Amino acid sequence: MGLSKTIWAKPSDYLNHTQPQAPVLFFAPAVLQATARKFIEGFPGLVTYAVKSNPSEEVLSNLATAGIRGFDVASPFEMDLIARLAPGAAMHYNNPVRSREEILHAVRLGVKSYSVDSHSELSKLAELVPTVGVEISVRFKLPVNGAAYNFGAKFGATAEKASELLARVAELGFIPSLTFHPGTQCTDPMAWDSYIRMAAEIATNAGVKIARLNVGGGFPGHRLMEVAPQIDEIFAVIDAATTEAFGDDRPALVCEPGRGLVSECYAFAARVKAIRDEEHVFMNDGMYGALAEMPLIGNIDRMEVRSPEGVVRNGELVGRIVFGPTCDSVDRLPGDVMLPSDMVEGDFVLFYGMGAYSTVTMTRFNGFGQIGTETVCSLAR
Ligand SMILES: *Cc1c(COP(=O)(O)O)cnc(C)c1O
């Protein structure tokens, strides 16, 4: 049994030394803990982690070590994972549609916070969940601005319905709260501002003073070299908007970032299998592997191409069509990808900022997708 695992100084050390044939994810616990502390110190409320964005055990344990005490869970599997790896941490069951079995699982594990966006699901909760000390947050939606992906298409009550639900939550004796999720990779801080103002209106119309306002996830990762995320600015907007909109009735704040906490702590290396007739680049990973998000929300351009001997390719950048390894023609990165002209078969393509929605959406489609994970001290180039 291997009791210790090699920890590499940085990804290039591993690549130079091992020259792996399979794609590799590089995890830097120190980067994750530093990001977690930045959120805990900067956000004006409770920071919880949306488990779905990266449920790796090493991620969850490092977040717990860094001081994260609450987790947004969406399924019995995620609840069991948190009960095991972060015992005693708060679980917020914020998937607004659940089977009765799933609700009973949460009750057995002592979950004290649920979200809801419909009368039918609120009735189910009222039937199955003891009211004392239990919070129900009504999830509402607005037309989305500034997010890479529209979450309102699936979940969230309109403002009018949210007021009705909130009044009923209070009547039933639960702790009434509100929640929203502005969408993922939300680069515009003003998106939170409009949601927070709407939350105050919903509470006023319901005649209910809310205990907490959960401002969701959506905090952006650093995907494009030119667009550095402004997390502190988002925290400031949230703080100011809450005070202005709620005044003396200011609720306690909660956030539930997934991407914002984990994107930066992983890098990913794929390898160039072939450059077909000097035209199409084929890599050993693509949209059915760790790069699943690229066709959905756009490419990450924080890339570096290295030869197997460790030479960084710095030729002039040229646009290339890049395919993944499967035989499916949608297995392709969107658009033309700018890559150095001196790149050749056998080179590694390193992507930075790869911790969210990468380890967890990988498949074994067509027999590919066996991706290694290595631990590194730093993600320095
Ligand atoms: C997915 C999700 C999150 C996390 O979203 P990120 O964009 O990764 O921060 C938070 N809350 C809810 C309800 C979600 O569905």
PDBQT file of the ligand as one rigid body, heavy atoms in Angstrom, charges set to zero:
ROOT
HETATM    1  C1  LIG A 401     -23.924  25.568  -9.174  1.00  0.00    +0.000 C 
HETATM    2  C2  LIG A 401     -24.449  26.342  -8.057  1.00  0.00    +0.000 A 
HETATM    3  C3  LIG A 401     -23.580  27.148  -7.297  1.00  0.00    +0.000 A 
HETATM    4  C4  LIG A 401     -22.128  27.317  -7.626  1.00  0.00    +0.000 C 
HETATM    5  O1  LIG A 401     -21.985  28.034  -8.792  1.00  0.00    +0.000 OA
HETATM    6  P1  LIG A 401     -20.563  28.638  -9.221  1.00  0.00    +0.000 P 
HETATM    7  O2  LIG A 401     -20.846  29.377 -10.454  1.00  0.00    +0.000 OA
HETATM    8  O3  LIG A 401     -19.659  27.465  -9.429  1.00  0.00    +0.000 OA
HETATM    9  O4  LIG A 401     -20.100  29.502  -8.114  1.00  0.00    +0.000 OA
HETATM   10  C5  LIG A 401     -24.106  27.830  -6.221  1.00  0.00    +0.000 A 
HETATM   11  N1  LIG A 401     -25.420  27.718  -5.913  1.00  0.00    +0.000 NA
HETATM   12  C6  LIG A 401     -26.275  26.952  -6.615  1.00  0.00    +0.000 A 
HETATM   13  C7  LIG A 401     -27.690  26.899  -6.196  1.00  0.00    +0.000 C 
HETATM   14  C8  LIG A 401     -25.824  26.253  -7.719  1.00  0.00    +0.000 A 
HETATM   15  O5  LIG A 401     -26.670  25.516  -8.428  1.00  0.00    +0.000 OA
ENDROOT
TORSDOF 0
